[in-house]
Amino acid sequence: MSGEAAAVGGGGGGGGGEANGIPPNVTIYINNLNEKIKLEELKKSLNAVFSQFGKILDVLAFKTLKHKGQAWVVFEDVASATEAIKRMQDFPFYDKPMRIQYAKTKSDIVAKADGTFVPRERRKKVDEKPEKKQKREQHHDASQIGMDVNAYPVVYGAPQLTQLPIAGGQRVMMPEIIVPNNILFVQNLPHETTPMMLQMLFCQYPGFKEVRMVEAKPGIAFVEYGDEAQATAAMIPLQGFKITKENQMVITYAKK
């Protein structure tokens, strides 16, 4: 492998790292991924699914043929990586079970942080990616600052809303008193969120049925479960979940 992939190269698929003789690492190697998924969507979906286990420093995937169906997720600590392997091994991601193990060596981002980084020839300029990502996130963040109750016209199932500020000066819409039910109303989503990204998060909880997004109203979605108890069980752990570092999900019951 060359470039960043060489720094985090994983071997073939398989189970947890220690069982394969690979020492624990903050970087996990994932293969058996669906090769039909576009690169950017794949990286965003992996970030959305794995960020529940801890802070993610980077998600790596490449367009080259030899790297298709593979990705690397770099966590801030080994405990997060270990929990991710334990919980997500064989998880059906885009209809294919993920194969996860510790990466064999460090990611560049980790080597730079601990002073052991050695530049390699023909490296891709991965340092440029976070800057582009930051600009994109700032653009989406700016589009939501000052958002008021008229930001979204009436949508079927959306509760009557009032404004409440949250960290960073943003305003999110909070409902009046809504009777608990089996449909969740999710808001403050980044505009690039796809139904599949949300499905990856919410289908981990029993009773999941479907995700519905309103094409003309980016930033909101409805998630349906079999009953009220199942919807509540999903709402509690995912309340405040950050799909990106700037967008903290706000989840309530939908108005029926």
N, C-alpha and C positions, 0 to 999 in steps of 0.2 A: 504494500500500500504506500501511498505518498501523502505528504501534507498532514493535515490534522487527523485524517483517518488512520495514518500509521501510528500516531501517538496514542490512540485509544483502541487500536485494533482488537477485536474480539475474534475468537476462533469460530468454529461451527456453533450451531445453536445448542440448546440444552438447558439444564437446570441451574441451580444456584452455583456461585463461583467456587466455594470451598470444596464442593463435591467434585468439581472438575480440576482441582489442584490450583485454582487461581485465587490468589489472596484477595481479601476484601479491598474495595476501591470505591472512591466517591463517584466514579463513572460506571454506568451500566451499559452493556452491549445488548442490543435487541435485533433479532432477525426473524425471518418468516413473516415479514410485513407485506401487506398488499402492494404490489408494484404498480398498480394502476392509479394509485392516489398521487395527486400532484405534490411536488416537494414542499411547497410552502404550507399547504393544507396539512400535510403529514406532520410537519414540525409543530404547527400550532396545536394540532390535536394531541400529539405526544406531550406537549407542555401542559395542556389542559388536564390530561389524565394523570400525569405523574406529579404535578405540583402539590397535590394533596398530601404527599409524603414528606415534603420539605422544600426548602428554597432551591430552585434550579438555576445554575449559573449559565448553562448553555444546552441547546439541543442541536445535534449535528446529524445531517443526512446529506447525501451527495447524488448528483445526477448521473455519474459515471455508471456504465453497465456493471462493472465488478462490485459496485456498492449498492446496487438496487436491492430493495427488500431489507435493508439494514439501517440502523440508526444508533446514536449514542446519546445518552442523557447524563449530563454532568451535574451532580448534586453538590451542595455545600459541605455535607458531611457523610461519613460512611453509614451511619445509622439510617439515614433517609434512603440511601441506595439499597441497603439490606432489606428494609421494610418494603420497598418498591418491588424487589425481586420476589419476596415472599408472597406479597398480595396479588401481584399482577402476572405471575407465571401462568401461561396458557390462557390469559384473558382474551376473549374474542374481539380483536381490534380490526375493524373493517372486515369482518367475516373470516378472519384468520387468527388462530391462536398465537399469541406472541411467545417467542422463546427468548428468555432473558438470562444473562449471567453478568458477573463483574467483567469490566474491560481488562485486558491483559496489562496495559500500561497506563500512565497518566495522560489526561487531556492537556493540551497546550495551556489552556486557561488556568489549570491547577498548577502546572509547572512554573508558569510565570509568577503566580502568587507565592510559591515557596522558594523561588530563586533557582530552580533546577532546570529552567527552560534552556534548550539549545536549539537555535534556528536550524531548519533543514532547507535544502534546496527545493525550489519549485513549490514552496508552501503557498497555499491560497491565502489571500489577505483576509483572514477571518475576523481580524480586529475591526474591519470596516462594518461588519454586519450589525453589531450592537448600536452603532451610531445611526444607521438607517432605520433600525427597529425603533430607536428612541424618538426619531423624528416622526415616524408613523404613529407611534403611541401618543406623542404630544398633539398631533393633528386630531386624532380621535378624542383625546381628552378635552381639547379646546372646543370641540363641537358639542360637548355636553355641559361645559361650565355655564352656569346661569340658566340651565334648563328649567322651564317652569311647567305649570300644570297644563298649559296649552301646547306643549311640545309634541304631544301625540293626540290626535283627534280620537274620538270615542272608538274603541275597539271592542268587539263582542267578547265578553268574559273578563275584561279588565275592570278592576274595582274603581270606585270613585276615589279621586286622589287629592292629597294635599302635599305641600312641599316641606321637606326636612333636609337641612344641610348635613353633609358628612365630611370627613377629612379631605383636605385639599381644596375646599371652597366649592365643591360640587354640590348640586342639589339632586336628590332623588325623590321620586314620587312614592309616598306611603299611603296605604289605603285607610279609609274610614273603617268602622267595625265590619268585618267580613266573617261570615259563618265558615268554620273549617270544613273543607270538603276534599275530594280526591284529585282536584286539579290545582297545580301550583302556577302562580304568575311570577315570572322571572324578569328582572329588569336590570338596567345599568350594564348591559352586555357590550363588549367592544363590537363595532360595526362589522368586523370581519368574521364574527361568529357564525358557524354553520350548524344546521340541525344535527349533523353527525358528531360534531364536537360536543354538543350538549348531550346527545344520546350516550356518548362514551362515559360521561360523568354520571348521569342519572340512572342508567341501566344497571349500575352496580347494586342498586337497592331493590328489594323484592317488590313485585307488583307493578313494575314499570310497564307502561303501554306504548306511549308515543310522545314525541316532541312536535309542537306546532309553532312555527314562526310566521309572523306577518310580514310579507315581503316589502310592503310599503312603509313599514314601521320598524326600522332596524333598532336593535337595542333591547327588544322585549321578546318573550317567548312564553308558551304555555306547555307545561309538562303534566301528563295525565298518568295516574296510578289506579290500581284496582279499587282501592278504598281510601278513606280519610286517614286511617292509621298508617298505611304505607306511604302516603304522601307526606305525612308529618315526619316519619322516620327518615325520609330523604331530605326534607327541608332543614332539619336541625344540623346535621354535619356539613351540609353544603352552604348554609347561610354565611355570607361574607366571603365565599370562595373567590379567589382572584384568577380569572382566565389570563389576564395580563396584570402586571404590577400596578397599573393605574385603574383597573376596572374591578370593583368589588361587587359581586352579585348580591342583589337584594331580592329575597324570595318571600312571597306572601301567598295566601290562598286566593284563587281566582273568584271573581264574583259570578255566581250562577243565576 
